[in-house]
């Protein structure tokens, strides 16, 4: 299977462009699932404090025997840990659960605008990076006004913004803002979380058939060719293998444009919470 390409971040570090996300993977299944992902060839694991499965990720890392520098591990700061010195306490707890001295990427999980403390949280992440507790820092679910405010306040742009992104909901205002500032986009829910018939959409089905791939592989390829970082979730080994087998073909410009056209107007394609409503 071809090696996963890496993407250069604006801080000079590199991140594997495809990884394994453990959102909603039960704690009791996480070590097995992550171990299988590592066996299959994944080297980028995305977790979060709120997922409740950092210990399982850590156990899989320890059992794998893989050198630390071959792995890219992301976790996230939860919404009730933004104030005061809480971000430092939170990352210390995550590192203990993961069994690591440093994560590769630490994210502010949601901006929680009603609390109005995400600027402080971001400033704290800058300090955590400078202290060596994380190599890179970024945000998740931040809209353009949130992004502009944290950059104006600190002078530091996030390395990534992890957002809901799939063909029906492409958040082009954010992706364009990010492209102009060398901020990488990470797509969560890249397959629409199964909440609409993405695989039955004609452009996706046609692209899959043309390349002898599954609809899921065609959509993941669309993300990769957009330059996005993507980490689909599965707890089945055969699906883990399928999701990683996306580097031996390319969609044509016409196929890419046809999938682009699946965008729903006015944000109607969103399948999860609006960032202004998560607090």
Secondary structure, 3 states (H helix, E strand, C coil): CCCCCEEECCCCCEEECECEECCCCCHHHHHHHHHHHHHHCCCEEECCHHHCCHHHHHHHHHHHCCCHHHCEEEEEECHHHCCCCHHHHHHHHHHHHHCCCCEEEEEECCCCCCCCCHHHHHHHHHHHHHCCCEEEEEEECCCHHHHHHHHHHHCCCCCEEEEECECCECCHHHHHHHHHCCCEEEEECCCHHHCCCCCCCHHHHHHHHHHCCCHHHHHHHHHHHCCCEECCCCCCHHHHHHHHCCCCCCCCHHHHHHHHCCCCHHHCCCCCCCHHHCC
